[in-house]
Amino acid sequence: IINHMFICKTRRNRLIKIVLEGFLPNNRVIISGLLKERLNANDVFYLVDNPGISIKIEQKFSEESQYRAVVENHEALICYLASHGERLDEYVDSSLFYKYPDAYRSVFSKKYGSLEIPSAGIHFTWDLIQRIKDKGGLISFITLHVASTEMLSNRKIQTKCVEEVTINEEYYEVSQATADIINTAKQNGGRIFAVGTTVTRCLESAYSREHNCLKASSGWTALYIHPGYQLKVVDCLLTNLHQPKTTHMVLTGQFAGVDLLMKAYASEDIQSCQFDMFGDCMLIIQDEGQG
């Protein structure tokens, strides 16, 4: 996880705080002004601490003051945000983020690029991972550069017809080693437990219909999983408790079934639980053969 708010200046040396809200393919990003101020197409901003990194507005992205822009040096921006800038969300205190960075990322994270805390993966410790291995479980990893999706209005459901929802693309990498482990497990009758909704979306995106298996791949996915979607790779899901009217909740409904999920969320037991980042998680285990 990296910071997503930083100070830029215009060609006329006007200072402005920019919020990075998501990544897009081809060096494009989704940004907004901190105070929701109006930005215009072809506006160019330069990072105050690193003028070699520029951001050029292309067009408005949504009705909520979000804009699509192109970054002159995409990798340099990610490296810059890894050690500079601020956080702007209710889950992260910037001072604590700098003081205890490991508390805000999973123990197995290696690459900078995510804007959002891995809410499901953050529950794991190396001790817990070893205990799973000791019981015969296999652990494998993928790379996710998750956008700050909770900040993006189009990850919130605005329509009554959940099938009509679209979501932004997010970058992922599935290695050959991971693909081999998962394919072998499936062939031997094992079940695949995805840690998080984004992991689920990425694994399902890497599935090859032609070869009927998971393929090593990297790229961008905008896969939207909702009740009725036929899962190809993932069998069970570990995920945090989610807020209503989000695509995270809809994906969870695909695993648990909408009626059972709503019953669980309405129970007294769940009222004492914490939601979202740093909250409680649940494990959904489907009956074998259920899809």
C-alpha positions in Angstrom: 0.0 0.0 0.0 1.2 3.5 -0.9 0.1 7.0 -0.1 -2.4 8.6 -2.5 -2.4 12.3 -1.7 0.4 14.7 -2.9 1.1 18.3 -3.7 1.5 19.5 -7.2 2.0 22.8 -8.9 0.7 24.2 -12.2 2.6 25.8 -14.9 1.8 29.1 -13.2 3.1 27.8 -9.9 -0.3 27.4 -8.3 -0.2 24.7 -5.6 -2.9 22.0 -5.6 -3.4 18.8 -3.6 -4.1 15.9 -5.8 -5.8 12.6 -4.7 -4.9 9.5 -6.7 -8.0 7.4 -6.7 -7.1 4.6 -9.1 -4.8 3.2 -11.7 -5.9 2.5 -15.3 -4.0 0.8 -18.2 -1.5 2.6 -20.4 -0.1 4.9 -17.7 -3.5 6.4 -17.0 -4.8 7.3 -13.5 -7.9 8.5 -11.9 -7.4 11.7 -9.8 -9.4 14.4 -8.1 -8.5 17.7 -6.5 -8.6 17.5 -2.7 -11.2 20.2 -2.4 -13.2 18.9 -5.3 -12.0 21.9 -7.3 -12.6 22.0 -11.0 -9.8 20.6 -13.2 -9.7 21.1 -16.9 -8.7 19.0 -19.9 -5.0 19.5 -20.8 -4.1 20.9 -17.4 -0.6 19.8 -16.5 0.6 19.4 -12.9 4.2 18.7 -11.6 5.0 17.1 -8.3 6.5 19.8 -6.1 9.2 17.5 -4.7 9.9 15.9 -8.1 9.1 18.1 -11.1 10.2 15.3 -13.4 6.9 13.6 -12.8 4.0 15.3 -14.5 0.3 14.5 -14.7 -1.9 15.8 -17.6 -5.6 15.9 -17.4 -7.4 14.1 -20.3 -11.1 14.2 -19.5 -13.6 14.0 -16.7 -14.0 10.5 -15.4 -17.2 10.7 -13.4 -19.8 13.1 -12.1 -18.0 13.4 -8.7 -15.0 15.6 -9.7 -12.9 12.6 -10.8 -10.7 12.9 -13.8 -8.7 10.6 -16.1 -5.1 11.7 -16.5 -1.9 10.4 -18.0 1.3 10.2 -16.0 4.6 11.0 -17.7 6.5 8.6 -15.5 4.2 6.0 -14.0 6.8 3.9 -12.2 8.5 6.9 -10.8 5.1 8.1 -9.4 4.6 4.8 -7.6 8.1 4.9 -6.1 7.6 8.5 -5.0 4.3 7.7 -3.3 5.9 4.8 -1.5 7.8 7.3 0.7 6.1 10.6 0.2 2.6 12.1 0.3 -0.2 11.5 2.7 -3.2 9.2 3.2 -6.7 10.5 3.0 -9.1 7.9 4.4 -10.7 7.0 7.6 -8.7 3.9 8.1 -5.1 5.3 8.0 -3.6 7.9 10.3 -0.7 9.3 8.2 1.6 9.7 11.2 1.0 6.0 12.2 1.4 4.9 8.6 4.9 6.2 8.6 5.7 5.0 12.1 4.3 1.5 11.7 4.1 0.8 7.9 4.0 -3.0 8.4 0.7 -2.7 10.2 -1.0 -1.5 7.0 0.1 -4.2 4.6 0.1 -7.9 4.5 3.2 -9.8 5.7 3.8 -11.3 2.3 3.6 -8.0 0.3 6.6 -7.3 -1.9 5.7 -4.8 -4.6 4.6 -1.2 -4.2 1.5 -0.2 -6.1 -1.7 -0.8 -4.1 -3.7 2.2 -2.9 -6.0 0.2 -0.7 -5.2 -1.9 2.4 -5.5 -5.7 1.8 -8.3 -6.1 4.2 -8.5 -9.9 4.0 -4.8 -10.6 3.7 -3.9 -8.4 6.6 -5.2 -11.0 9.1 -2.4 -13.4 8.2 0.9 -13.8 10.1 3.8 -16.0 9.1 2.9 -18.2 12.1 -0.6 -18.7 10.9 0.7 -19.4 7.3 3.0 -22.1 8.7 0.2 -23.7 10.7 -1.9 -23.9 7.5 1.1 -25.6 5.8 1.6 -28.0 8.7 -2.0 -29.2 8.2 -1.3 -29.9 4.6 -2.5 -26.7 3.1 -0.7 -25.1 0.1 -0.1 -21.4 0.1 0.5 -19.4 -3.1 0.6 -15.7 -3.9 -0.4 -13.3 -6.6 0.4 -9.6 -7.1 -2.5 -7.1 -6.8 -2.2 -3.3 -7.4 -5.6 -2.5 -5.9 -7.2 0.9 -6.6 -8.7 2.9 -3.7 -12.0 1.3 -4.7 -14.0 2.4 -1.6 -13.4 6.0 -2.6 -14.6 5.5 -6.2 -18.3 6.0 -6.6 -18.6 3.6 -9.4 -17.6 0.7 -7.1 -20.7 1.7 -5.1 -23.9 0.4 -6.5 -26.2 3.1 -7.7 -28.8 1.0 -9.5 -31.4 -1.6 -8.4 -30.2 -4.0 -11.1 -26.8 -5.3 -9.9 -26.1 -7.0 -13.2 -25.8 -3.5 -14.9 -22.9 -2.4 -12.7 -19.4 -1.8 -14.1 -16.2 -1.4 -12.1 -12.7 -0.1 -12.9 -9.8 -2.1 -14.1 -7.2 -3.2 -11.5 -3.8 -4.7 -12.2 -2.7 -8.2 -11.3 0.0 -10.8 -11.9 -0.4 -14.6 -11.6 3.0 -16.4 -11.8 3.5 -19.8 -13.5 4.4 -21.3 -10.1 1.0 -20.1 -8.7 -0.9 -21.3 -11.7 0.8 -24.7 -11.4 -0.1 -25.1 -7.7 -3.7 -24.2 -8.2 -4.2 -26.3 -11.4 -2.6 -29.3 -9.7 -4.8 -28.8 -6.6 -7.9 -28.6 -8.7 -7.0 -31.8 -10.7 -6.4 -33.7 -7.4 -9.8 -32.7 -6.1 -8.6 -29.9 -3.8 -10.5 -26.7 -3.1 -9.1 -23.2 -3.7 -9.6 -20.6 -0.9 -9.3 -17.0 -2.1 -8.1 -14.5 0.4 -10.2 -11.5 -0.5 -12.6 -10.4 -3.2 -10.0 -8.9 -5.4 -8.0 -12.1 -5.3 -11.1 -13.9 -6.5 -11.7 -11.5 -9.4 -8.0 -11.8 -10.5 -7.9 -15.6 -10.4 -11.2 -15.8 -12.3 -9.8 -13.4 -14.8 -6.7 -15.5 -15.4 -8.8 -18.6 -16.1 -8.5 -19.8 -19.7 -11.6 -21.3 -21.2 -9.6 -22.6 -24.1 -7.3 -24.7 -21.9 -9.8 -25.1 -19.0 -7.2 -24.1 -16.4 -5.6 -21.1 -14.7 -3.0 -19.5 -16.9 0.1 -17.5 -15.8 -0.7 -14.0 -16.8 -0.5 -10.3 -16.0 -2.8 -7.5 -17.0 -5.9 -5.6 -16.0 -9.3 -6.9 -15.0 -12.7 -5.3 -14.7 -14.4 -8.6 -14.0 -17.6 -8.1 -12.0 -18.8 -11.1 -10.1 -22.4 -11.3 -9.0 -25.0 -14.0 -8.2 -25.4 -16.1 -11.4 -21.7 -15.9 -12.3 -20.2 -19.4 -12.7 -17.0 -19.6 -10.8 -14.1 -21.4 -12.6 -11.2 -21.3 -10.1 -12.2 -20.3 -6.6 -14.2 -22.6 -4.4 -14.2 -20.8 -1.0 -13.8 -17.2 0.1 -12.2 -15.5 3.1 -13.3 -11.9 3.2 -14.0 -9.0 5.6 -17.5 -7.8 6.4 -18.6 -5.3 3.8 -20.9 -2.3 3.7 -24.2 -2.7 1.8 -24.6 -1.5 -1.8 -21.0 -2.4 -2.8 -19.7 -4.7 -5.4 -17.7 -6.5 -2.6 -21.0 -7.4 -1.0 -22.5 -8.6 -4.3 -19.4 -10.8 -4.9 -19.8 -12.3 -1.4 -23.4 -13.0 -2.3 -22.3 -15.2 -5.1 -20.5 -17.5 -2.7 -22.9 -17.5 0.3 -26.1 -17.0 -1.6 -28.1 -13.8 -1.2 -30.6 -15.1 1.3 -28.1 -16.7 3.6 -25.8 -13.6 3.4 -28.6 -11.3 4.3 -29.7 -13.6 7.2 -26.1 -13.6 8.5 -25.8 -9.8 8.3 -29.1 -9.4 10.2 -28.1 -11.7 13.0 -27.3 -10.3 16.5 -23.8 -11.9 16.4 -22.6 -9.7 13.6 -23.7 -6.5 15.3 -20.6 -6.5 17.5 -18.3 -7.1 14.6 -16.1 -4.5 12.9 -16.6 -3.9 9.1 -14.2 -3.0 6.3 -10.5 -2.4 6.8 -9.1 -3.8 10.1 -12.5 -5.4 10.7 -13.6 -8.9 11.2 -13.5 -11.5 8.5 -15.7 -14.5 7.5 -14.9 -17.7 5.8 -17.5 -18.9 3.3 -17.1 -22.6 2.5 -19.4 -23.9 -0.3 -20.7 -27.4 -0.4 -18.7 -29.5 -2.8 -20.2 -29.3 -6.3 -21.9 -26.0 -5.6 -21.1 -23.3 -8.1 
